[in-house]
Amino acid sequence: MHDFDEPRVFLAGAGPGDPGLMTVRTAEVLARADLVLYDQLVPKRLLDFARADAEKLCVRDLPGHHPDKYPHIYDRMLEAARAGKIVVRLKGGDPLIFGRGGEEAETLRNAGIAYEIIPGVTAALAAAAYLDVPLTHRAHTSAVAFITGHELPQKINNKLDWEALAKFPGTLAVYMGIARLPILVAELMKHGMDPETPTLIVERASLGEMRSVTTRLADLEAVRRAAGLEAPGLIVIGEAVRHRQPSSWFEQRPLFGRRVLVTRPKQQAEEMVRRLEILGAVPSVLPALEIREPTDWAPVDAALDRLAEFDWLVFTSANGVHGFFKRLLTQGDLRQLGRIKIAVVGPKTATTLRSYHLHADAVPKDVHSAEGLVELLAPSIAGQRVLLVRANRGRETLPVELAKVCTVEGIVVYEQHDALDTESDSYAALRRGEIEFITLSSSNIARSLLRSFDDTLRGRVLRGDVKLVAISPETAAAVQEFELPVEAVSKTASSEGLIRAVIERARAVPKGTD
């Protein structure tokens, strides 16, 4: 391996689970990867940072039991790197803290493969931050020890010194210790640790699924069992735990622990999912529709050749903006718009338009719908020519009403197709009753999803176990076509408005009370 060799393999820390805690550098190399070799505990959502065509392989699927998999991991890394591929070995937390990153780096060095190690946020840091527990505190604690609760049985030297740990003047953060928790507690107390020492266990730190218990050392195993906490989890022992508040800043987030289903097309779901995660929710994605290019661009191209004939260009969605300008910019440039004025259905579409360095001449202020756009435009477009940019599916309100006062020509710049995967993990979670809120961001999405509901799922909705939240009155009306109730309707037809409606409904029905 030479100093100038470009790394082929990246040993990257994925962080504790929250995608926001993954480093920028890890996201950068994931975007370049040909092979992502990831640990079982790495959330699959982080794989969305990789290219769609990258190979993604969970080490769980390699041959053998856990200890037997590592030769196969090494072989896959070396084989891909020697073939000229970029490999990201994505590891939970930090690769060098109980992640066997040192052994993998040694394998790469011995093989002469250039590599880079990218640190990650380790579980102890995330657990402390998300539970408001300072691992160090000027008044009480000046040291932290990271400890494995699962040592190699054949390890001869440098085994854990229980006497030293029992007397350690700081915080103990124990990884992989739940399976041996009774032994751990017994050893610490046998060597002099006070049974009253405050302790906690946390699982799924940094995620909306986070659960934890706090108690004294002597009762830790009994309390863990009563709470049903299982491995993997992190154990924190020491005076720092006394600083824990009844509810941390993360546990006070308005959607903490609430399970929300996002049904938007996959390429549009990310922004909403990330917002829900920040609010403490446990989001799942189940695309009900797929966005595709038109099967025939000829009508669009013909309209683009005649843009000078139109007085107004009208967009009813952000997808329409992207589809139109993607095609326009392959044929020419923005100068083709000339003097044409532009109207959009709402602020989200206006924001998307600005990404093409254009500002809308007309945006409804209050009612972001076809009705609002008709009310705004009708007085000023009498006798003019309007090019309506739309999908293959949609309400006919806008073209019908505008045609009463002007000449309207419509073009389809994107198509919506039903894409509901009833075999997906998200749909299975819905069937098991693990979803509390379903967000419906269009009438077509609502119809695509609800057509799949059998008596079991209909029963969950009718009982209120699953709550349908609609982005607009029109979407609510589509739900009611299926004789199902709508729990809440967004006050503004936007993702943020939809999330706000979920929050308001969640506050009205606290978790576990319905």
Secondary structure, DSSP 8 states (H G I E B T S, - for coil): --TT---SEEEEE-BSS-GGGS-HHHHHHHHH-SEEEE-TTS-GGGGGGS-TTSEEEEGGGSSSSGGGSHHHHHHHHHHHHHTT--EEEEESB-TTSSS-HHHHHHHHHHHT--EEEE----HHHHHHHHTT--S-BTTTB--EEEEES---TT--SS---HHHHHT-SSEEEEES-GGGHHHHHHHHHHTT--TT-EEEEEESTTSTT-EEEEEEGGGHHHHHHHHT--SS-EEEESGGGGG--SS-TTTTSTTTT-EEEE-S-HHHHHHHHHHHHHTT-EEEE--SEEEE--S--HHHHHHHHTGGG-SEEEESSHHHHHHHHHHHHHHS-GGGGTT-EEEESSHHHHHHHHTTT---SB--SS--SHHHHHHHHGGG-TT-EEEEEEESS--SHHHHHHTTTSEEEEEEEEEEEE---TTSHHHHHHHTT---EEEE-SHHHHHHHHTT--HHHHHHHHHTSSEEEESSHHHHHHHHTTT---SEE-SSSSHHHHHHHHHHHHHHS-TT--
